């Protein structure tokens, strides 16, 4: 084999090694990105749940107030208007 052919094979082998290293690094990066994406999705989902749980908490005072008004109204309708028994 000539020197030229030997250098050609060495260059091909070196290129293959470089290609395998690059592929390995890209695969590691892809897996890391998928892990980060899963973690971000989990955080996003939990954030949305917290937002759903707290979105209506500010109306609880109004709900309590309206419930009290409704109870008073019901009490008024239970009591006979004339005050006498039937």
MARBA-355602 format. One line per field, with one value per residue: residue number from 1; residue in one letter; chain; x, y, z of N, C-alpha, C in turn. Coordinates in pm, whole numbers. Each point is the difference from the previous one (the first is absolute). Last residue first. Layout:
// residues N
nr	c(NUM|...)
rest	c(A|...)
kette	c(A|...)
n.px	c(X|...)
n.py	c(Y|...)
n.pz	c(Z|...)
ca.px	c(X|...)
ca.py	c(Y|...)
ca.pz	c(Z|...)
c.px	c(X|...)
c.py	c(Y|...)
c.pz	c(Z|...)
This chain:
// residues 86
nr	c(86|85|84|83|82|81|80|79|78|77|76|75|74|73|72|71|70|69|68|67|66|65|64|63|62|61|60|59|58|57|56|55|54|53|52|51|50|49|48|47|46|45|44|43|42|41|40|39|38|37|36|35|34|33|32|31|30|29|28|27|26|25|24|23|22|21|20|19|18|17|16|15|14|13|12|11|10|9|8|7|6|5|4|3|2|1)
rest	c(X|X|X|X|X|X|X|X|X|X|X|X|X|X|X|X|X|X|X|X|X|X|X|X|X|X|X|X|X|X|X|X|X|X|X|X|X|X|X|X|X|X|X|X|X|X|X|X|X|X|X|X|X|X|X|X|X|X|X|X|X|X|X|X|X|X|X|X|X|X|X|X|X|X|X|X|X|X|X|X|X|X|X|X|X|X)
kette	c(A|A|A|A|A|A|A|A|A|A|A|A|A|A|A|A|A|A|A|A|A|A|A|A|A|A|A|A|A|A|A|A|A|A|A|A|A|A|A|A|A|A|A|A|A|A|A|A|A|A|A|A|A|A|A|A|A|A|A|A|A|A|A|A|A|A|A|A|A|A|A|A|A|A|A|A|A|A|A|A|A|A|A|A|A|A)
n.px	c(-10144|235|195|211|7|264|280|461|337|234|369|413|263|281|416|349|236|346|416|274|259|420|354|214|323|433|272|259|476|203|53|397|319|56|167|459|297|67|296|458|170|114|412|388|101|197|460|280|70|315|454|172|108|412|382|94|215|468|279|75|324|450|152|110|422|359|60|212|470|234|41|335|435|100|104|437|332|36|239|469|211|59|368|422|9|-17)
n.py	c(2881|458|515|409|174|-180|-468|-272|-172|292|258|-222|-33|361|28|-259|167|305|-178|-152|314|115|-298|18|331|-90|-275|106|-14|-420|-223|-130|-344|-461|-48|78|-344|-326|91|-66|-435|-146|143|-226|-401|29|72|-373|-261|157|-78|-411|-51|173|-263|-333|133|68|-370|-151|223|-122|-387|36|171|-297|-282|179|23|-388|-98|221|-176|-353|109|148|-322|-216|225|-11|-370|-9|227|-203|-488|-552)
n.pz	c(6107|253|48|-163|-470|-361|75|-28|-269|-298|157|27|-389|-108|218|-173|-367|80|120|-346|-231|184|-74|-413|-66|147|-273|-413|-101|-135|-450|-246|168|-136|-442|-62|108|-322|-353|77|-43|-431|-173|137|-219|-424|-20|38|-384|-308|84|-131|-454|-147|63|-315|-398|13|-42|-434|-254|65|-222|-459|-107|13|-369|-384|5|-114|-455|-243|21|-288|-444|-89|-40|-414|-339|19|-187|-466|-180|21|-213|-32)
ca.px	c(-96|18|-88|43|-98|-5|-124|-86|-45|-108|-115|-60|-72|-118|-95|-53|-95|-119|-68|-62|-123|-95|-46|-87|-127|-64|-59|-146|-35|4|-131|-67|-1|-44|-140|-78|0|-87|-138|-33|-22|-125|-110|-11|-50|-142|-71|-1|-92|-136|-34|-16|-125|-109|-7|-57|-142|-72|-3|-95|-134|-29|-17|-129|-103|4|-58|-144|-58|7|-100|-131|-10|-19|-135|-93|13|-67|-143|-52|4|-113|-121|-15|81|-84)
ca.py	c(-51|-139|-95|-24|57|145|48|60|-108|-71|89|11|-124|0|96|-62|-101|71|55|-114|-31|109|-11|-117|39|94|-73|16|138|21|39|97|132|-6|-39|113|100|-51|17|142|33|-63|72|129|-27|-36|125|75|-68|24|137|2|-69|90|106|-58|-29|128|43|-89|43|127|-25|-66|102|87|-73|-10|133|23|-86|60|118|-50|-56|113|66|-85|4|128|-10|-83|75|98|122|116)
ca.pz	c(-98|-39|64|135|94|-12|-62|101|86|-67|-12|132|25|-86|57|122|-43|-49|118|69|-74|21|138|6|-62|92|112|2|34|145|53|-88|61|140|4|-49|107|107|-44|5|141|43|-65|69|135|-12|-24|126|91|-50|37|145|31|-39|101|121|-26|1|140|67|-40|67|143|17|-21|118|112|-23|25|145|62|-26|86|136|9|-2|131|97|-32|52|146|40|-30|107|-10|0)
c.px	c(-72|-107|28|-84|39|-92|-8|-129|-102|-53|-118|-125|-71|-85|-130|-102|-64|-108|-127|-75|-73|-133|-106|-57|-100|-136|-68|-65|-152|-40|1|-131|-78|-11|-54|-149|-85|-9|-97|-144|-35|-30|-135|-117|-19|-60|-150|-78|-12|-103|-144|-42|-28|-135|-115|-15|-67|-150|-76|-12|-107|-140|-36|-29|-139|-109|-3|-68|-152|-63|-3|-113|-136|-17|-30|-144|-99|4|-79|-150|-56|-7|-125|-129|-30|89)
c.py	c(-119|-45|-141|-104|-21|63|152|48|52|-117|-73|88|3|-126|3|92|-69|-99|73|45|-119|-29|107|-17|-115|43|92|-73|22|142|28|49|102|137|1|-31|120|100|-49|26|148|36|-55|80|129|-27|-27|131|77|-68|30|139|-1|-64|96|103|-56|-23|131|37|-86|50|127|-26|-61|108|84|-73|-6|134|19|-81|67|115|-49|-49|116|60|-83|11|126|-12|-77|79|92|124)
c.pz	c(49|-99|-49|71|144|102|5|-69|103|83|-64|-4|135|22|-80|66|120|-42|-39|123|62|-68|28|140|6|-54|99|117|5|39|149|60|-82|63|143|2|-43|114|107|-41|16|145|46|-55|78|137|-13|-16|132|91|-43|47|150|31|-30|110|125|-20|14|148|67|-33|77|148|19|-12|128|115|-16|36|151|62|-18|98|141|11|9|141|101|-25|64|153|45|-19|118|0)
